[in-house]
Amino acid sequence: MQIHDNDVINFLLLICMDSKWLNAFFRQPFTCETQEVDTVQVPTDVKKAYDKLFSKNHSDRGKEKQQFEDFKKWFNHLLKAHKEAVEFLEIMQMSYYYTKISNNASNLTTSDDNGYMVPKDVKDSWKQWCLENHPDRGGTTEIFQTTKGKYDSFKDWFKYVLDIPSKTAMVECMFLGHLQSKTDASLEKAENALKEGEYQKAIELSKLAEEENKKYVKAKDGASGPSYRKQQEKFKTAIETIEKKARDGLAKGSCSSVNITDMRAKDAQIEALQTQNGLLQAENEILKTDNISTMNKNNNLENTIKTLRQEVSSLNNCKASETQMQKTLEEELKHQNRELQMRLDESESAKLKAMQDNQALRARVEFLEEKCNELDKKILAARTCLS
């Protein structure tokens, strides 16, 4: 990517993103809320701030539009690098390494790879994977090229993570410079208004310069070096001089310039109303966007509810079918139970009859045995007589 981080920071400062948001964004740009703009993802906060600024600057927006396009390219390149870096670690079976990099990248042992610093463990795993999956060793060319592209994305992402401390320091420095330039610009406008005899405007601009300077002082967070004190003393003197000369000018020309003052006051009111109108238009556009988003969400919810109702209806039908099946099975079980009971009763009767028949047979056997004994005795007696 040819888009540098300081260009991105300048654009974000231009659309009024503060240093706290910027620092949080540069530390974790992959987790911020996004929305789709022209088929690519853009942070929601950035889109809203850009739309608001757009409504104020209708006459000169070509540069801002190009900066926005560059920011979208930078951000989506970063999202792609992060996504493919995660996929690359999964392929290397090193998903656990993502947390180590996110939490402690600067303390990892690294090795140079064609101008990119890479964790040594990751580079070793990549070399081993290449030995096993290179097309010359039986691997697939398509899979190898795809994985190599993910490795290149991993190197881009790791470079970004390593540079996070320097980025946050750059944000602080450029944010202070941005506030200082806004203060200087307001002071210069106040001096020009004083030279042109627009005393009331000079006083208003001096107040604006003071407000901008308060933001600068707050951002410096208690700095008290000699150059800083000298700078503040010079600023205070310049403001006092402008206000004194402007009030003197108003006092001298108050009698002769009542109508001019009224006209300027009306011009100021018109300008304020125009600014307010621009803000309202921007808010209206944002509300339209939010409304469309809400409608899409509602449609998705309605589709989800419809799907759930269909699933519930299907489950109810299944439940009714299961209930009917259960009743049928119960009837069949009762019928089989009755048949088994009848068979059991028949078996008991047959058993009882068999016992009775057995007893009768035993009695018959005993009777026959007695008859046989009697015959044996008669036969023995007959033999005795014959002998």
Helices and strands as residue ranges (DSSP letters): H 5-14, H 19-27, E 34-37, E 40-43, H 44-56, H 62-91, H 97-104, G 105-107, E 110-113, E 116-119, H 120-133, G 135-137, H 141-162, H 164-195, H 199-220, H 226-253, H 258-386
